[in-house]
Amino acid sequence: MKKILLLLTLIPTLALGQLSSSTDGVDIDLLYSGTTDDANKLLSKVQVNDTIVVKLKLDNLSSTNSITYVHVDVQYNVNAYARVDYSFNVPTGAQTSNGNWSGNGMKWSVNPNYDANDLWAQWSTQGGSYNEVAGWEVDHVEAIATSNITGNYATLYFKVKDAGDNHSYTDNIALTMARVTDNSGTSEYVYGVGKVRGYPTMAITHIPLEDLDSNIYIQADANTNFDVTKVGVVVQKNGTPISNNLYFDSGGQINVTEYITTSTDNYTLDFVTSYSSTEWEALMDNVITISDVTLTLQELGKYGHGNVGTVFTTGIQYSAVDSNEDRDLTPQDAYNLLGHVMGTLDVIPDDGTGIFNNTFKPMKKADYNSWSIYKFKNQENMPNSSVVHPITVDFTESSYTEDFKFGFIGDPNGSHSSPVDGNAASSLTAKSYSYGQAIKADGFIQGEWSTAIEDGKVVATLRLLSTDVSALQLKVDYDNTILTFDEAVFNTGNTVTNFASETNGRVNLGSIEQNGGEIETGEVFKVYFTGNVTSPVGLVSIFNTDAANVDGNRLILNLQ
Amino acid sequence: MSYNFQKWYYFWLFVLFLACAKDEYTDYQTINTTVAGDMAIADATGLKFEGSNITDGSKFNLKVLEAGEYSIEVRDYFKNLTSKSIINAKSGDNVLKFYTRALRDGDYTITIGKDGTELHNVKLVIR
């Protein structure tokens, strides 16, 4: 309310009360110049107990006269400010003084017949006066020199105070009157009425922020496969954005100190990305892959390779593949994930807010590390994993950090999700799970890849050289302005399920063996394109690859 | 000039214009004798690209002594294989087009090999 009233007060001031320059006399600027701790601190960020620096700056616009005497009155409210120090910057030998004769307090009443910023008129023409008003004091900042006094001739230091909720901070530091003369000639020249102006600023209005000196950071513990600098936050105050997009630095940190400035308002972090929707979709193509499917099938006993129900160790993994969010992981969830990888089903929900909001799962670190399978299965409330997170800062600490970890929908093998630390996620489980998420690959497998022209067609071939592979996926990009995708031919074995689909210049193909066997070696994939070309160079490229072994764990396909 | 004269005059002028226009080649030119202009390689073997960067459809010349299958590998900054093509080269100059629309912009290493032996290795920006 106070701010609204202040705004209503300022609007007519801004619209009608623009100060005017003396044009050819002396302008005196009441110049806010930061704080003693931070010369660049914006006035809007000044807190209680900061000491602000206010300069009195002379701008002599006269082409004929210099300044050898200046006396400026600076009035301030003692409930809002304590003038703690002052200094002068004047020619050598100059006499300076800063007197204060406010007594029980005094405040200037403006002579309405002259502009308030016509400082010599306010002094010399009568009509205005200082009246005894408690809570106000006036400094008389005076300098006398034998040579020209220019620029920032005096500096005042005010400690900022909390004057209470009902206090009006309008013009709590202000110039009231001034006298400027030139005694360098044979007779004194007094800068006349209209020639000594408070300009461009003659008053300071600021409601100080709370004395909150905590440095506030957002820290992300992200997977090394995920570029953390591509996500960030917008700080919201009471539901209104108050910052631009603030992206994590390469160390996974954002400093939000300047945005969280009160202990009484509600702040939230709205996670954002600098990726376009298309780029985020491409990222998700790397996140949800065949090894996520095999791990899930293994967990649910549908992979045909034994060790049922022992591969997931954290609630994060369960939540990542609970595509219908019914807290009951069934083979259908695994098949849904398989359908997604095959391109026949989309497990990514669409609530109309975009793919980022529907796939990115930021969670406070402690919640992430302790979200267990036991909690998942026993219907405990899942911690907030939406892209909007309230933040409550402990201002008693000099430094406060809110730690986050990032999960992704459909990423049970943690290829891009943050690792789960500690044993909290497993210690609360009903079963004696080992802790730690299986994010690392079990090993490498070898393959050969090539594109050539065969019988007038462009043919891309994958030759698998390694054994013990039970799932394989490959996404290839091709120049669809020149080539047309014809078909994918598989030679993976009689019991292997193969899939291939094409979307916008990308072919997604893969194979999964769910019957306990392996994918055969040799030329397992051949992708045929037609196009009127005689050079195949660069027409087809590998977007990503993925593979899994019989345990459902990820293998890295090393292509030559 | 009569109308008939003008008609034939402009017809032959147009024919002359077409005759003087530069011929369009296909994307694969095998020039066994010499390659004129910037794509020429003076040595007996070599690899030469049209520009300092590879852009879509830009040309390169692979000059070899022995005809046969040659591999052209494109590896990204992390040395991951991004693309690999097999071409049937003839002895001498082989000027081919390099397509880039299926590749992401970036720094790449282009390696030419034959029968497992690396013949050329260059680092270039693909745009």
Contacts between the chains, C-beta under 8 A, distances in Angstrom:
chain1	res1	chain2	res2	distance
A	449	B	81	6.2
A	449	B	84	5.4
A	450	B	71	6.9
A	450	B	84	4.8
A	450	B	85	7.0
A	450	B	86	5.1
A	451	B	83	6.9
A	451	B	84	6.5
A	451	B	85	4.8
A	451	B	86	7.0
A	452	B	85	6.7
A	452	B	86	3.9
A	452	B	87	7.6
A	477	B	102	4.5
A	477	B	103	7.8
A	478	B	102	5.2
A	479	B	99	5.3
A	479	B	101	4.2
A	479	B	102	4.7
A	481	B	101	6.3
A	482	B	99	6.7
A	482	B	101	7.7
A	505	B	102	7.2
A	533	B	27	6.0
A	533	B	28	7.9
A	533	B	97	7.8
A	534	B	26	6.2
A	534	B	27	5.9
A	534	B	28	3.5
A	534	B	96	7.8
A	535	B	27	5.3
A	535	B	28	5.1
A	535	B	85	8.0
A	535	B	87	7.1
A	535	B	96	4.0
A	535	B	97	4.7
A	535	B	98	7.5
A	535	B	99	7.4
A	536	B	85	4.5
A	536	B	86	7.4
A	536	B	87	6.9
A	537	B	60	7.9
A	537	B	72	5.4
A	537	B	83	7.9
A	537	B	85	4.6
A	537	B	87	7.0
A	537	B	96	5.9
A	537	B	97	7.0
A	537	B	98	5.1
A	537	B	99	6.4
A	538	B	54	8.0
A	538	B	74	6.9
A	538	B	83	5.9
A	538	B	85	7.2
A	538	B	98	5.2
A	538	B	99	4.0
A	538	B	100	5.4
A	538	B	101	8.0
A	538	B	102	6.4
A	538	B	103	5.9
A	538	B	126	7.9
A	539	B	85	7.6
A	539	B	99	4.9
A	539	B	102	6.1
A	540	B	83	6.5
A	540	B	102	6.0
A	541	B	74	7.4
A	541	B	82	5.1
A	541	B	83	4.3
A	541	B	102	4.5
A	541	B	103	5.1
A	542	B	80	7.9
A	542	B	81	6.6
A	542	B	82	5.8
A	542	B	83	6.9
A	559	B	80	7.8
A	559	B	81	4.5
A	559	B	84	7.9
A	560	B	81	6.7
